[in-house]
């Protein structure tokens, strides 16, 4: 039994390019983001991966990344579940602001704490802890049973919703997770043991 779980952060979005806090806003991919998603599909195909079910968020940048990957995999009819619990973290009052402008307004240290700490949310928004509080129950209840039943699962989601998952899968501390940044369009390949722990992890095509 394969117990395969593949995580992919969406390709570069229009707001990534503009250095804006995005959160639950819904910009599309840039040309680079499209290229990253296409490349992810190609490298997965080249390595012989195929999937039984896909999960993604309610946001277009993750959905379009998944669509482009599935085109590369020649699996455009794959069963796909769209779930709000997998959305990016809500950045609250920071949403739509340029990150450099936010640093000028609140200070570099404060903005760093809001962005990278585990449990300090920005004003009106979610911390990584808050994000994990919706991502992990959904993973445990809906996604993990598919993996443990032998389905090959791919998730196309966001930097922070996936960081919440990686933290658990890789058994990272709240201190360690603050330093983790996931590359756009880079597949993380997990294979799980029968007790749901990680048997192996591989990062594909990271530049």
C-alpha positions in Angstrom: 0.0 0.0 0.0 1.5 3.3 -1.1 -0.1 5.8 1.4 0.9 8.7 -0.8 0.3 12.3 0.1 1.6 15.1 -2.1 1.4 18.8 -1.0 1.9 21.7 -3.4 1.8 25.4 -2.6 0.1 27.3 -5.5 2.2 29.0 -8.1 3.1 32.7 -7.8 0.0 34.8 -7.6 -0.6 38.4 -8.8 -0.4 39.6 -5.2 2.7 37.6 -4.5 4.3 39.5 -7.3 3.2 42.8 -5.9 4.4 41.8 -2.4 0.9 42.2 -0.9 -0.6 40.3 2.0 -3.2 38.1 0.3 -5.0 35.9 2.8 -8.5 35.1 1.7 -8.5 37.5 -1.2 -8.6 35.8 -4.6 -6.0 36.9 -7.2 -5.1 34.6 -10.0 -1.7 33.3 -11.0 0.9 35.3 -12.8 2.6 33.9 -15.9 5.4 32.7 -13.6 2.8 31.0 -11.4 1.3 29.3 -14.4 4.8 28.1 -15.4 5.4 26.8 -11.9 2.2 24.9 -11.8 2.8 23.4 -15.3 6.4 22.4 -14.2 5.0 20.8 -11.1 2.7 18.7 -13.2 5.4 17.7 -15.6 7.9 16.6 -12.9 5.2 14.6 -11.1 4.3 12.9 -14.5 8.0 12.3 -15.2 8.4 10.6 -11.9 5.5 8.3 -12.6 3.0 9.7 -10.1 -0.8 9.4 -10.6 -3.5 10.2 -8.1 -6.9 8.9 -6.9 -8.3 12.1 -5.4 -7.3 15.8 -5.1 -8.1 18.4 -2.5 -7.8 22.2 -2.9 -9.1 25.4 -1.2 -11.9 27.7 -2.3 -9.3 30.2 -3.8 -8.6 30.4 -7.5 -4.8 30.4 -7.2 -4.8 27.0 -5.6 -7.6 25.6 -7.9 -5.9 26.8 -11.0 -2.5 25.4 -9.9 -4.2 22.0 -9.4 -5.9 22.2 -12.8 -2.6 22.9 -14.5 -0.9 20.1 -12.7 -3.7 17.6 -13.5 -3.4 18.6 -17.2 0.3 17.7 -17.1 -0.6 14.5 -15.4 -3.3 13.7 -18.0 -5.8 13.4 -15.1 -8.1 16.3 -15.8 -11.2 14.2 -14.7 -9.7 13.4 -11.3 -12.2 13.6 -8.4 -11.5 17.0 -6.7 -12.7 18.3 -3.4 -12.8 22.0 -2.7 -12.7 22.9 0.9 -12.6 26.3 2.7 -10.7 24.8 5.6 -7.7 24.6 3.3 -7.7 28.3 2.5 -4.7 30.5 3.3 -4.6 32.1 6.7 -6.7 35.3 7.1 -4.3 38.3 7.4 -7.1 40.5 8.7 -6.1 44.2 8.7 -2.9 43.4 6.7 -4.8 42.0 3.7 -4.1 44.0 0.6 -1.2 46.0 2.2 2.3 46.0 0.7 4.6 44.2 3.1 7.2 47.0 3.0 4.5 49.6 3.8 3.3 47.5 6.7 6.8 47.4 8.1 7.0 51.2 7.8 3.7 51.5 9.6 4.1 49.0 12.4 7.8 48.3 12.5 9.9 45.4 11.0 9.9 43.4 14.2 6.1 43.5 14.7 5.3 42.6 11.2 7.8 39.7 11.4 6.0 38.4 14.5 2.6 38.6 12.8 4.0 36.8 9.7 6.2 34.1 11.2 5.2 33.5 14.8 3.0 30.5 15.7 0.3 32.0 17.9 0.3 35.9 17.4 -2.3 36.9 14.9 -2.3 40.2 13.0 -5.1 42.6 13.9 -8.4 41.0 12.9 -6.7 37.9 11.4 -5.5 34.4 12.1 -2.2 33.1 13.5 -0.7 29.9 12.2 -2.2 28.3 15.3 -5.6 29.5 14.3 -5.1 28.3 10.7 -4.0 24.9 12.1 -7.1 24.7 14.2 -9.2 24.4 11.0 -6.8 22.6 8.7 -5.8 19.8 11.0 -9.3 18.6 12.0 -10.3 18.5 8.3 -7.1 16.6 7.4 -7.6 14.0 10.2 -11.3 13.6 9.4 -11.3 13.7 5.6 -7.9 13.5 4.0 -5.9 11.1 6.2 -8.5 8.3 5.9 -8.1 8.4 2.1 -4.4 8.2 2.4 -4.6 5.3 4.9 -7.0 3.5 2.7 -4.4 3.5 0.0 -5.6 6.3 -2.1 -3.0 8.5 -3.7 -3.8 12.0 -2.6 -2.6 15.4 -3.9 -3.4 18.7 -2.1 -3.0 22.1 -3.8 -3.2 24.8 -1.2 -1.4 27.7 0.4 1.8 28.6 2.3 0.3 28.7 5.7 -2.4 26.0 5.4 0.3 23.6 4.2 2.8 24.8 6.9 0.2 23.7 9.4 0.2 20.3 7.9 3.9 20.0 7.5 4.4 21.0 11.1 2.5 17.9 12.2 3.8 15.6 9.5 7.5 16.6 10.2 6.9 16.8 14.0 8.3 20.3 14.1 8.1 22.5 17.2 6.4 25.9 17.3 9.8 27.4 17.2 11.0 25.4 14.2 7.9 26.1 12.1 8.6 29.9 12.2 11.6 29.4 10.0 9.8 27.2 7.4 8.9 28.8 4.0 7.4 26.6 1.3 8.4 27.3 -2.3 5.6 28.0 -4.9 4.9 25.1 -7.2 7.2 22.7 -5.4 5.7 19.3 -4.7 6.4 17.7 -1.3 6.1 13.9 -1.5 5.1 12.1 1.7 4.6 8.4 2.2 3.1 7.3 5.5 3.5 4.3 7.7 0.6 2.2 8.9 0.5 4.3 12.2 0.1 7.5 10.1 3.7 8.7 10.8 5.9 9.7 7.9 7.9 6.9 6.3 9.6 9.1 3.8 9.6 12.7 2.5 11.0 14.1 -0.8 11.0 17.6 -2.2 10.8 17.6 -6.0 12.4 20.1 -8.3 13.2 22.8 -5.7 15.2 25.6 -7.2 
